[in-house]
Amino acid sequence: MQNKLHFFLPALLIGIFLTGPIFAQDKAFYEKKFVWDKERTIFSADFDKVKKPKLEDFKTQVFHFAPVHQDTTGTCWAFSTISFLESEIYRQHHKKIKLSEMFVVYWEYVEKAKYFVKKKGDSNFGEGSESNAVTARIKQYGIVPESVYNGLLPGQKRYTHRKMFKEMNDYLHFIKKKGYWDENIVLTAIKQILNKYMGQPPTQFQYQGKTYTPITFRDEVCQLNPDDYVGFMSTMRDTFYTMAEYKVPDNWWHSKAYHNIPLKDFYKTIKNAIKHGYSVAIGGDVSEPGRYGWEDIAIVVPWDIPDKYINQYSREFRIYNHTTTDDHGIHLVGYTHKYGHDWFLIKDSASSARYGKYKGYYFFRDDFIKLKMLTFMVHKDAAKDVLKHFKNK
């Protein structure tokens, strides 16, 4: 059944068209907004009648540092997952350690370039990535505090990777065109570009009076085990309760380390995790009329689909027709139940999260999580119940 999308799509389409006119009185509008300094027109909902919580209503919260702006970079995956791991370090060891997002970004670009050479150019080289890439790079290269490496050059105050990415991308396309597949030469050139724009990451540094390497800092100070973190998705494309590949461009290394679970387990695990003191790194589609930075809110508007019709099939239909895409990573840090809904406090590094009253935060309603969020990462102890289904597989 899970691979028979053509059986339910026509019926689902009929249902959507039949229910649509009921909600014709709901308002929406077009507006201008700036994305990476470029003006775009977006279609947005009218939130005048939406009852939403205030920041102080989120009594259930985990420790997290104040939101950090990713500026003009495609590195939400690093900012959200590093924030998640900072919360994890505090949860487990009661240490407040601000980690370097850009240390992971640097080495992720190196690994992408290496894979590009390995695959003779048949690989996605972009700015995006996934949460499990962060834990993979930390396992491979270690981690450093933000205070010793922030990826900014002297005098630079904002992140901007446009020129850096273009230079790397142009170089890789040149070697592909010419067939120059010498890995050592390519990685040397990529590191030179990264060093020019970000600075070279340290191999040894001082922290609180002691000398560390990125590996010893990870193990001795952060006491962070990258293998303790598990990723989940919910798609009918693959059999439930099996491991499978998350098939999106940002999973450039084709990781098959995703636990595929039904939507009911997907949502339940997220909710139970935050209610029991675990935060969640989560990702999915935020290019929606129901997500509006000026109101700090993300909901599913009723003229899209009524709440009662959100289920595995309506979710899958949007994945299938690409109206749900993988475009942003965020950090879920709080929970409340108000006005008949579950609400989740989201720490967000994107510019739009700074438009409203609560700078760097969104309030995601339960319907938005169920319909539009595609994956999440959490500590394995927060997912014991659902992981039991995988033990013999």
N, C-alpha and C positions, 0 to 999 in steps of 0.2 A: 504493500500500500504506500509505503513511504516514497517510492519512486514513480508513482502513478499520478503525476500532477495533472495530466490531461483529463482525468475523470472528474475532478472537482472544480477546475477553473471555470468552465461555462456556468455551472450552477452558482458559483461565488459571484461571478460578474452580474448575473441576473439579480441576485440578492442585493448587491451594491446599488444597482440602478433603481431597484424598487424602493429602497430605503432612502435614497438621496433626496427626493423632493420634500420629505418630511422636515428636513433641516434647512430649507431654502431661506428661511427668515434670518439665519445666522449671518453675521456681517464679516466681510473681509476687505482687504485693500492692498494696493500696491504702494511701495515706498522705495526711496533711494537709500542705499546703505553702502558703506565702504568696506571692502574685503581686500586686505593687503594693499591699501591705498588706492584701490580701483573702485569707482562707483558702479554699483550694480542695482538693478531693479528686482525686488523680491515680492512675492505674494505672501501676505501675512494675515493672520486672524485678528479679530477684534476681541480684546480680553476684558471689556468693561464689566461683563456679568460673571466672570470667572472668580470664584472664591478660592483664595490661595492662602497658604500660611505665611507667617513672618519668620525671619531668621531665628528669633527667640523661641519659636514654637518647636524647634528641633531639639528636644531635650535629650534625645539619644544621638550622641556624636562621638566620634573617635578623635584622638589627638591628631592634628595635622598643622603644618606650617601655613602661614598666610599664602593666598594664591599668588603665583608668579606668572608673569606675562611672557608668552612665547614669541611675541612680536612677529616679524615677517619671516617666520620659519615654518616648515611643515613638520614640526617635532612634537605634536601633541602627545604622541605615543610615549615619548621619553618623559615629558613633564608629568603626565598623569601616572605613569608607572613608578617613576622615582618618588613622587608624592606618596603613592601607595606603600612603597617599601619603607619610606621614612616613618609612616604610621605603624608599620609592622615592627620596625626596630623599637619604637617606643612601647608598643603593646607587649612585646616579649621581654624587653630588657630595660624599659624605663629610661632610655637614652634619647635625648633630643639632638639628632645629627642631621644637619642640612647637607644633602648629597648633591653631587654635580650631575645635572642633566646632560651637559655637553660632553662630559667624558664618555658617556655611553653613545651619544650621537657620533662623536669622532670615530670610535671603533666600529660602529655600525656601518658607516660609510666605507671603511676599509674592508669589512667583510662583504659588503655588497659588491664592491669592485672586484674582490677576489672571486666571488661567485660568477660575476659577469665574464671574467676571463675563463673560468672553468667551463662555462656553458657556451663559450665562443659568441658571446653577445646575446644569446637567447635567454635573457633574464631582465626583469624589471628593475631599473635603477632609478629610484625616485626618492623624494624626501620622506615619504611615509614608511611606517613599519607597524609592528604589533607588540603587545605587552610581553609576550614570551621571548621576543628578541632582546628585551632589556635584561631579563634574567639570564638569558644565554650569554650575552656579552659580559655581564658581571661574573658569571661562572668562568668565563674564558680569560677576562682581563682584570677582574677585580673592580673596585670602585674607589672614588676619592671624595673628600668633602668639597663642597662648593667653594669654600674659602681658599682652597689651593688651586682650583682650576674651574673657572666659570665660562671659558670659551669666548671671552671678550678680550679684545686687544687693548693696550694702554690708551686711556682716554675715551674708549667706546662705552656707551651706556645702554645701547639697545641691540638686541639680536637682529641680524639681517643676513640671510643666507642666499639671497637671490644670485648675486654674482659668483659666489663660491660654488653653488650647485651648477650653474650654467657652465662654469669653467671645467668642472669635473665631468659633466655630462657631455660637453663638446669633445673633451679629450677621449672619453670612452667610445664615442661614436667614430672618432677618427681612427682609433686602433682597430675597431671592428671593420671599418671600410678597408683598411690596409692589411688586415689580418696579422697584426702584431700582438701575438698572444704570449709574450714573456711576462709571467706573473710578477717577478721581482722588479722589472722595469716599470710595469704599470702601477704597482703598489707604491713604489718610491715616488712616482709622479703624483699620485693621489694624495699621499701624505704631505708632499710639498705644498700642494694647493690647500689642504686642510690647515697646515701650520701657518700659512700666509694669512688666512682669514680668521682662524680660531686660536692660534698658538699651539705649541706642542704640549700634550698632556704629560704630567710628571711620571717618572718611574720610581721616584723616591721623594719623600717630603716629611716635614715636621708637623706633628699634630699633638697639641697639649704636652709639649716637652719631650716627645718620643719620635723616633724615626720609623716610618712605615713605607712599605710598597703598597700599591693598590690591592694586591692579594692579601697581605697581612692586615691591612686596614679592614678589608671585608670580613676576615675571619676573626681577628682579635678584638676589634673595636665595635664594628657593626654586628658581629656574630650572626651574619646573614647567610642562610643556606638557600641558594637559588632553586635547589631541587624540591623545596617544600611548597612550591607554588604551582597550581594547576589551572588550566584553561578550559573553558566550556563554551559550547555553542548550541544552537537549537535549530536544526534544519531537517526537513523531510528528504532532502537530497541524499542523505546517508542514513544508515540504520541506527536507530536509537540505542544507547548504551554500548556504543563502539567508538573507538578512536578513529578520527578522520582528518582530512586536510580542510582547513578553512580557505575556501577558494576565492580569494580576493587578491588584487594586485599587490597590496602592501604585505601580504604573506609571501614575499619575494623568494624565500627559501623553501617554500612548499612544506611547511611544518605540518606534520600529521599528529601533533600532540594535543589535539582538541577533543575533549570528551563531549560527544553529541548526546544531548538529553532532551526529553520532551519539554515543551514550554512550561507546563505546570511545575516541573522540577527546576527548570531554569529560574523562574521567578521566585519560587519558594526558597531556593538556596541563597539567592541574593538577599532576600528579606530576612531570613534567619541569620545570615552572617552579620549584617549590620546591627540587628537587634541583640546579638550576643558579643558585640565588641570588636568584630572584624570589619575592616573596610574592604572595598572592592574596586579593582581597576576594571573599568567597563568601557565598551566601545560600540559604535554603531552609526546610525544615520541621524544627523542633526540639521539637515537641510530641509526643514519642514516649516509650513506656515504656523504650526502650533508651538514652535520654539522661538521665543521673542526676548531678546536681551533687555529691552527697555522695561520689561515687566518681570525679569528674572525667572521666566517660567518656560516649561516645556510640557505640553499636553497634546493629546490627539483631538483635533477639532471634530465636532460631531458631523459636519458635512463631508469629512473624509470617511470616517466609519464610526458608527455608534459604539460605545464602550462594550455593550453586551455581545457584539459581533467580533470582538477581538479574540482570536483563538489561533491554534496552530495553523489552520488553513489560510486565514486572512493574512497572517504573518508571512507564511510561505509564498503566497501569491505576490506580495510586494517584493520579496527577495527574487522570485522568479522573473518578474517583469522589470526589475532594476529600479523600482521606485523606492526601495529600501537599499541603500548602498553603505559601504563601510567608509566613513569619511572623518571620524573624530574619536579621540580617546580622552576619557575623563576619569575623575576619581570620586567615587561615592563615599561620602564621609558622615552622613547623618540620616535620621529617619523620624517621621512623625505620622500620625493618622489624624486627619482633620477634614471636615466637610465631606465625610463619606468616602474618602480616598486615602490610600497610602501615598505619602510624599517622601521623596529622597533628596537629601541635600547633596548637591554636586559641586565639587571644586573643579573649576574649568580655567585652563590657561589661554583660551581664545579671546580675541578682542571683544567679541559680542558680550562676553560675560562681564564686561566693565561698563556697559551702557547704563545699567539700571541702578537701583538703590544699593544693592549688596554686591560690591565690586569683587569680581572673581568667582561668583556663585550663581548657580541656577537651582530652581526647585523643579525636579522632574516628578510628574505624576505617574501613578502606577500604569495607566494605559500606555503612556509613552515608552516606559521600560519594556512592557510586554510586546508592543508592536514594532518598535524601532531599534532597540538595542540588540546587537547581534552576538557579542561575545563578552565574557568577563573572566578575570583572574582573581583567585582568592587563595588563602592559605589552605592546605589540604585538610587541616583539622576542622575548618568551617564547612567542609563538604563531605564529611564522613558518610552520611546517610546515602547520598547519591553515588558516591564512589564504590559503595558495596556492590552495585550492579556491574562493575567493571572487573572485579577480582578474578573471575574465571574466564576473562576474555582477553 
